[in-house]
Amino acid sequence: MRIAKELPPSGLQGSQFRAHQIESRPEEDFLQTIQQYLGDVNHMQHRADGAAEQLAIGEIEFHDAMLTTEKANLALQLTMSVRNKIMDAYQEIMRMQV
């Protein structure tokens, strides 16, 4: 979440700030946010794979490997839930009568 983006840039006041808001491209922000989140989830999955390998050769403790794996699993479950909600919303929009 980017709270700082909601604040006016320094030097812009009133109507200048509203014009700045209109010129921003929210679809790019949304796309970047989704790409960053998916990249984070992918990175977590790779770290979980690495933790399993490290556990197998005795470099890390069992509980550390389980924590890493469960974090990655939870992130993947959340990603799939969001994906399913988006697909449900898309299907509902497609069923609408125009």
PyMOL commands that set and color helices and strands:
alter all, ss='L'
color gray80, all
select helices_A, chain A and resi 4-6+14-23+26-56+62-95
alter helices_A, ss='H'
color red, helices_A
deselect
rebuild
show_as cartoon
